[in-house]
Amino acid sequence: MEEIEKTFSKEQAAIEAERCLYCYDAPCETACPAHVPIAEFIQSIRTDNLKGAREIIQEAHPLIETCGRICPEESFCQSACTRIKMDTPIKIRELHRYITDNTDPSENLELVPATKGKIAIVGGGPAGLACARELRRFGYQPVVFEKKQLGGVPANEISATRLPEEIEKKEARFVHHNFVSEVKDTTIKSLEELDKEYSAIFISTGLSGELNLDIPGNNLDGVYYSRELLKRAKSGAKLPHFKRVGVIGGGNVAVEVASVLKIEDPLRDVEVIYRRGTKELKAFKKEIEEAIEVGVTFQFLAIPKKIEGDKRVEGLVVTRAHLGEKDPSGRRNPVPIPNSDFVIPLDAVVIAIGQKADVYFPKVERDAKGLVKVSDGLMANVKGVFAGGDIVRGASTVVECVADGKKAAQNIAKYLEGGKNV
Ligand code: SF4
């Protein structure tokens, strides 16, 4: 599958960089979870010093090629751009991407010797890799426990139409070769397995399971789970054959899998079926726009009631809804309309209603959703055990996971060097 977005030309980048106002308080930088010095890198684009621009970004962020492509800028840096008040925000992510597309990964690799203790990082996704890089820069020896390919969700699930495999692999390899002391292909399930050998532990296992939709017919042939399909698509395997598919959910994963299914077979009807309205969709605006562009349709205010079929899926019975009171997240709840059931004819249903955490580390305290509870400094209830990324936040973004990895590394160092609880 081909990448959809094209990188800026030199002229486009120059025009966009010229629009930067160099605000005194740099609100864009504060809004970027990794605090990339945005005005500084834009200044380097203006002087055509792309190598310098790359160094500025990568000093703050280890996964800059990935975020240059998939960061939801409208929720972060661009949302705070002062130019919004004048005309349109500066296209910060696209400038970010322009730099990475026109330079090679290189860093100031004059690292201090790795003479400090070994730190166990359980999970080799964005949070784990960011934590490893920071710890190695402080002189620690990060050991990453990961059974799959390093890189987490971007490596294993994000569609090649948004993040080509070679880009993401190159970046994960770079962090691995330069900052990770060792990768161990072992599943760690309890703290006792690590206690003796490691000075501290960072849990960054992410969310590996998917939530089930508890309605009749959810075990029929033709019912799939979104992440299983995304993994298959990312690995290059062919997707199952179906002609009319309903994707149940309203988050980024639902919209992403719908786009992948439509792009793989443009003749296939793909509809996202969501129980709330347009405004309540959790997926990022850019992903929704891309899905509509490739031909995905949306069925709003439809509550799934039953998957119909004998052995195979033949349709989905839904109840029409209207929007009622707001829930604690501020989104209005769907209220079923009596006697409004109707059937959407389908030959496949994809469930994409959310993810859940696998329960390892029995001594580590979790909340009702299974997410690890941490202090402001990302320490769990067990001393010397830190956690970050999706296993703490729930499903989040690469740049938020990177921010957690950096913060955890700083606090691990404080804890080990100053004996402080954080
Ligand atoms: S990492 Fe994301 S939020 Fe930060 S500057 Fe890049 S695009 Fe913006």
Boltz pocket constraint, residues with backbone or C-beta under 6 A from the ligand:
constraints:
  - pocket:
      binder: B
      contacts: [[A, 28], [A, 31], [A, 32], [A, 33], [A, 34], [A, 35], [A, 36], [A, 38], [A, 61], [A, 67], [A, 68], [A, 71], [A, 72], [A, 73], [A, 76], [A, 77], [A, 78], [A, 92], [A, 93], [A, 96], [A, 399]]
      max_distance: 6.0
